[in-house]
Amino acid sequence: MLILVLIDLMFIIIFIHIVLSWMQILWVRIKIKFIDSILEPIYEKIKNIIPTTIWPFELAPAIVIVILLFVQIFIANYDPVLFTNYKNLINF
């Protein structure tokens, strides 16, 4: 269940990073070093494998989201009871 919590946390962090990067494009200088320190090593590993920049868009966050979704699907298929219990827990 910890993996599912971390995956959901990564979705939130990636979303915040995407929003802040768009705000940076609009000349609002917001830089959160904590988020960059978490995500940039992950993005760099993906960039080493495939090119991810299509000007002005960077596709590394989308690729990470797809990978996280595949991991969630794998966990849901491997242990459906754990997955449904977790989803019921976070939905209260």
C-alpha positions in Angstrom: 0.0 0.0 0.0 3.0 2.3 0.5 3.8 2.1 -3.2 0.3 3.3 -4.0 0.7 6.2 -1.6 4.0 7.2 -3.2 2.6 6.9 -6.7 -0.3 9.3 -5.7 2.2 11.6 -4.1 4.3 11.6 -7.2 1.2 12.5 -9.3 0.6 15.5 -7.1 4.3 16.6 -7.2 4.4 16.3 -11.0 1.2 18.3 -11.3 2.6 21.1 -9.1 5.9 21.0 -11.1 4.0 21.4 -14.4 1.9 24.3 -13.1 4.9 26.1 -11.7 6.8 25.6 -15.0 3.9 27.2 -16.9 3.9 30.0 -14.5 7.6 30.4 -15.0 7.0 30.7 -18.8 4.6 33.5 -18.0 7.4 35.4 -16.2 6.3 34.6 -12.8 9.5 33.5 -11.1 8.5 30.7 -8.8 11.2 28.1 -8.1 10.7 25.3 -5.6 14.1 23.6 -5.2 12.5 20.7 -3.3 10.3 19.6 -6.2 13.2 20.0 -8.7 15.5 17.9 -6.5 12.9 15.1 -6.6 11.9 15.2 -10.2 15.0 16.3 -12.1 17.0 13.1 -11.5 14.0 11.1 -12.8 13.5 13.4 -15.8 17.3 13.2 -16.6 17.2 9.4 -16.7 14.3 9.5 -19.2 16.0 12.2 -21.2 19.1 10.0 -21.5 16.9 7.2 -23.1 14.7 9.3 -25.4 14.6 12.9 -26.5 11.7 14.5 -24.6 11.7 18.2 -25.6 9.4 19.4 -28.3 9.8 23.2 -28.2 8.5 24.7 -25.9 7.1 21.5 -24.3 9.0 19.0 -22.3 7.4 15.5 -22.4 9.4 13.9 -19.5 6.6 14.6 -17.0 4.0 13.0 -19.3 6.3 9.9 -19.7 6.7 9.7 -15.9 2.9 9.9 -15.5 2.4 7.1 -18.0 5.0 4.9 -16.3 3.3 5.5 -12.9 -0.1 4.7 -14.4 1.4 1.4 -15.7 2.7 0.6 -12.3 -0.7 1.3 -10.8 -2.4 -0.9 -13.4 0.1 -3.7 -12.6 -0.6 -3.5 -8.9 -4.3 -3.4 -9.5 -4.1 -6.6 -11.6 -1.6 -8.3 -9.3 -3.5 -7.6 -6.1 -7.0 -6.2 -6.8 -8.0 -6.4 -3.1 -5.2 -4.2 -2.0 -5.9 -1.7 -4.8 -9.6 -1.5 -4.0 -9.0 -1.2 -0.3 -6.5 1.6 -0.9 -8.9 3.5 -3.3 -11.7 3.1 -0.7 -9.4 4.4 2.0 -8.5 7.6 0.2 -12.1 8.3 -0.8 -13.4 8.0 2.8 
